[in-house]
Amino acid sequence: MKFSEDIQTLLPLGYLYLVVLGILKESFFYYQFGINILKYSTIMDILISPIAEFTSNPITLILIIVLFSFHFYLPKLLLKHRGNKTVQKTFELKSTAELSQQEAKNYYNLISFKIFAIVLLSLFMGTGIGSGYFTLKNIKNNKAKYDYKVSYNSGESEQIYLIGSNSIYYFYAVKGSKNMKIVPIAAVKSIEKNIKGSFLSQ
């Protein structure tokens, strides 16, 4: 019963932490383009940012699942090998020889939670900084793939490199320009993606 109550208490806090991480990731990404993304985001964009990040590509989703699974079972592994000096040194653990089984379990649960939180923080911040840097670099060095075609309600169209989007804006660079365009979704009639060379066309 206590375990269930602990889970119910941690879930909202955990999701709030993920929302903060999502904000940090997006902020670090768009800051490199000189944009404060929060000015262009709705509350819904902020709340679903962790889900959007997890489902952005299969590799990210698999990595998150693996990390979660590992840290879910980590307390049991630490408890099982708590007398191992190598394990204690690796995770910088204090001795639990004088603690009861339950106290030691609670301690290892806390350690696992802290490690998982730090790993997620590093992952989100690293992804935001890294992807923003390389995206900007590709645009400046003319290495970006302009594989999207945007058609406006006015009837005009442009070949673009789609940088990102949320519920109300598209962020992209137009072919031949090194500037980012911020366009309301309402102004866009359609966006087409060139899938030439993908596994779908083989």
C-alpha positions as CSV (number, residue, x, y, z in Angstrom):
1,M,0.0,0.0,0.0
2,K,2.8,2.4,0.9
3,F,4.6,1.6,-2.4
4,S,1.4,2.5,-4.3
5,E,1.1,5.8,-2.3
6,D,4.7,6.6,-3.0
7,I,4.2,6.1,-6.8
8,Q,1.1,8.3,-6.7
9,T,3.1,11.0,-5.0
10,L,6.1,10.8,-7.3
11,L,4.3,10.6,-10.7
12,P,3.1,14.3,-10.7
13,L,6.6,15.4,-9.5
14,G,8.2,13.3,-12.1
15,Y,6.1,14.7,-14.9
16,L,6.7,18.2,-13.7
17,Y,10.4,17.5,-13.8
18,L,10.0,16.2,-17.4
19,V,8.1,19.4,-18.3
20,V,11.0,21.5,-17.0
21,L,13.5,19.4,-18.9
22,G,11.4,19.8,-22.1
23,I,11.4,23.6,-21.6
24,L,15.2,23.6,-21.0
25,K,15.8,21.5,-24.1
26,E,13.7,23.7,-26.4
27,S,15.1,26.9,-24.9
28,F,18.7,25.8,-25.4
29,F,17.9,24.7,-29.0
30,Y,16.2,27.9,-30.1
31,Y,18.4,30.2,-28.1
32,Q,21.2,29.5,-30.6
33,F,18.9,31.0,-33.3
34,G,18.3,34.1,-31.1
35,I,14.8,33.0,-30.2
36,N,13.0,32.8,-26.9
37,I,10.8,29.8,-27.7
38,L,8.5,30.5,-24.7
39,K,7.2,33.6,-26.4
40,Y,6.0,31.4,-29.3
41,S,4.6,28.6,-27.2
42,T,1.3,27.8,-25.6
43,I,0.7,26.2,-22.3
44,M,-0.2,23.0,-24.1
45,D,3.1,23.0,-26.1
46,I,5.0,23.2,-22.8
47,L,2.9,20.5,-21.1
48,I,3.3,18.0,-24.0
49,S,7.0,18.8,-24.6
50,P,8.3,15.7,-22.8
51,I,6.0,13.4,-24.8
52,A,7.0,15.2,-28.0
53,E,10.6,14.6,-27.2
54,F,10.2,10.9,-26.3
55,T,8.3,10.2,-29.5
56,S,10.5,12.4,-31.7
57,N,12.2,9.4,-33.1
58,P,12.4,5.6,-32.3
59,I,16.0,5.8,-31.0
60,T,15.1,8.4,-28.4
61,L,12.1,6.4,-27.3
62,I,14.1,3.1,-27.0
63,L,16.9,4.9,-25.1
64,I,14.4,6.4,-22.6
65,I,12.7,2.9,-22.1
66,V,16.2,1.3,-21.6
67,L,17.2,4.0,-19.1
68,F,13.9,3.7,-17.2
69,S,14.1,-0.1,-17.1
70,F,17.7,0.0,-15.9
71,H,17.0,2.5,-13.1
72,F,13.9,0.7,-12.1
73,Y,15.9,-2.5,-11.3
74,L,19.0,-0.6,-10.1
75,P,18.0,-0.5,-6.4
76,K,17.6,-4.3,-6.4
77,L,21.0,-4.7,-7.9
78,L,22.6,-2.3,-5.5
79,L,20.9,-4.0,-2.6
80,K,22.1,-7.4,-3.8
81,H,25.7,-6.3,-4.2
82,R,25.8,-3.7,-1.4
83,G,28.9,-5.3,0.1
84,N,30.8,-5.1,-3.2
85,K,33.5,-2.4,-3.0
86,T,33.6,-1.8,-6.8
87,V,29.8,-1.1,-6.8
88,Q,30.1,1.3,-3.8
89,K,33.0,3.2,-5.6
90,T,31.2,3.3,-8.9
91,F,28.0,4.8,-7.6
92,E,29.7,6.6,-4.7
93,L,27.6,4.8,-2.2
94,K,27.9,5.0,1.6
95,S,28.0,1.9,3.6
96,T,24.6,0.4,4.5
97,A,26.0,-2.3,6.8
98,E,24.3,-0.7,9.8
99,L,21.0,-0.1,8.1
100,S,18.0,-2.5,8.1
101,Q,16.9,-4.2,4.8
102,Q,14.1,-1.6,4.3
103,E,16.3,1.4,5.2
104,A,18.9,0.2,2.7
105,K,16.2,-0.4,0.1
106,N,14.9,3.2,0.6
107,Y,18.4,4.6,0.3
108,Y,19.1,2.7,-2.9
109,N,15.8,3.9,-4.3
110,L,16.8,7.5,-3.6
111,I,20.2,7.0,-5.2
112,S,18.6,5.4,-8.4
113,F,16.1,8.3,-8.6
114,K,18.9,10.9,-8.3
115,I,21.0,9.2,-11.0
116,F,18.1,8.9,-13.3
117,A,17.2,12.6,-12.8
118,I,20.8,13.6,-13.6
119,V,21.0,11.3,-16.7
120,L,17.7,12.8,-18.0
121,L,18.9,16.3,-17.4
122,S,22.2,15.6,-19.3
123,L,20.3,13.9,-22.1
124,F,17.8,16.8,-22.6
125,M,20.3,19.6,-22.3
126,G,22.9,17.8,-24.5
127,T,20.2,17.1,-27.1
128,G,19.0,20.7,-27.1
129,I,22.5,22.2,-27.3
130,G,23.9,19.7,-29.7
131,S,21.0,19.6,-32.2
132,G,20.7,23.4,-32.1
133,Y,24.4,23.8,-32.8
134,F,24.5,21.3,-35.7
135,T,21.2,22.5,-37.2
136,L,22.5,26.1,-37.3
137,K,25.9,25.0,-38.6
138,N,24.3,23.1,-41.5
139,I,22.2,26.1,-42.5
140,K,25.2,28.4,-42.4
141,N,27.4,26.0,-44.4
142,N,24.6,25.3,-46.9
143,K,24.5,21.6,-45.9
144,A,20.9,21.6,-44.8
145,K,18.5,19.4,-46.7
146,Y,15.6,21.5,-48.0
147,D,13.3,18.5,-48.4
148,Y,10.1,20.2,-47.5
149,K,7.9,22.4,-49.7
150,V,5.5,24.8,-48.0
151,S,2.5,26.2,-49.8
152,Y,0.9,29.4,-48.4
153,N,-2.7,30.4,-48.5
154,S,-1.7,33.2,-50.9
155,G,-0.8,30.6,-53.5
156,E,3.0,31.0,-53.2
157,S,5.3,28.2,-52.3
158,E,8.9,27.8,-51.1
159,Q,11.5,25.0,-50.6
160,I,12.4,24.9,-46.9
161,Y,14.4,23.2,-44.2
162,L,12.0,22.6,-41.4
163,I,13.7,23.4,-38.1
164,G,10.7,22.8,-35.8
165,S,7.1,23.5,-35.1
166,N,4.5,23.7,-32.3
167,S,0.8,24.2,-32.2
168,I,0.8,27.7,-33.7
169,Y,4.1,28.3,-35.5
170,Y,6.4,26.7,-38.1
171,F,10.1,27.5,-37.7
172,Y,12.2,27.0,-40.9
173,A,14.9,28.3,-43.2
174,V,14.1,29.0,-46.9
175,K,16.4,27.6,-49.5
176,G,18.8,30.4,-50.5
177,S,18.6,32.1,-47.2
178,K,20.4,31.7,-43.9
179,N,17.7,33.3,-41.8
180,M,15.0,31.5,-39.8
181,K,11.3,32.2,-40.7
182,I,8.6,32.1,-38.0
183,V,5.3,31.6,-39.8
184,P,1.9,31.0,-38.2
185,I,0.4,27.7,-39.0
186,A,-2.8,29.5,-40.1
187,A,-0.9,31.1,-43.0
188,V,0.2,27.7,-44.4
189,K,-2.0,25.7,-46.7
190,S,0.1,22.6,-46.8
191,I,3.6,21.2,-46.3
192,E,5.0,18.4,-48.5
193,K,8.1,16.3,-47.7
194,N,10.3,14.8,-50.3
195,I,10.7,11.1,-49.3
196,K,13.0,10.2,-52.2
197,G,15.7,7.8,-51.1
198,S,13.8,6.7,-48.0
199,F,13.0,3.0,-47.3
200,L,9.5,3.7,-48.5
201,S,10.6,4.3,-52.1
202,Q,12.9,1.2,-52.3
